[in-house]
Amino acid sequence: MPIIFTNFQRSIEMSWAIAAYDHAETHFSLICVVPDCRQLRLTSNDSLIYKKFRQAFPDMEVEHLTEEMLKSPEQKEASYIRSNIRMLWRPFCMEFEGVIEDFNQGTLLRLDANKGYDEANTCVVPRIQFLAIEIARNRQGLNDRVKKTATVS
């Protein structure tokens, strides 16, 4: 039985990896072809997501991120003080349960908005975290910059 479970688990992981890669490729293609990413909408709830994101993280810079900023236990569960901001990712994410489909699905996020998706520039985050950060990048015009340095494969 353990061998069957292990093979099943590998199959699920591979399916997720393929889906995550396809999503990343689609997202990058989209931001590279849209003339003005400030007008780009990723969901019908972009305004709500952005409003709640900025309420929770009013001063968070989204151009350059680190995995620790997004995934550290302090960020997920308890208070982590950075520039006098109490950052709480898990409560933020849970606000969207039942609002955003697959809000907690693992999604690839670019750490540096000026670069494309590659192994060194990505990490896995819940879909709502990806949406919040990418919506903020769109609204701030940060995703328009990547067009100058990256190409769609």
Secondary structure, 3 states (H helix, E strand, C coil): CHHHHHHHHHHHHHHHHHHHHHHHHHHHHHHHHCCCHHHCCCCCCHHHHHHHHHHHCCCCCCCECCHHHHHCHHHHCCCCEECCEECCHHHHHHCCCCCCCCCCCEEEEECECCCCCCHHHEEEEEHHHHHHHHHHHHHCCHHHCHHHHCCCC
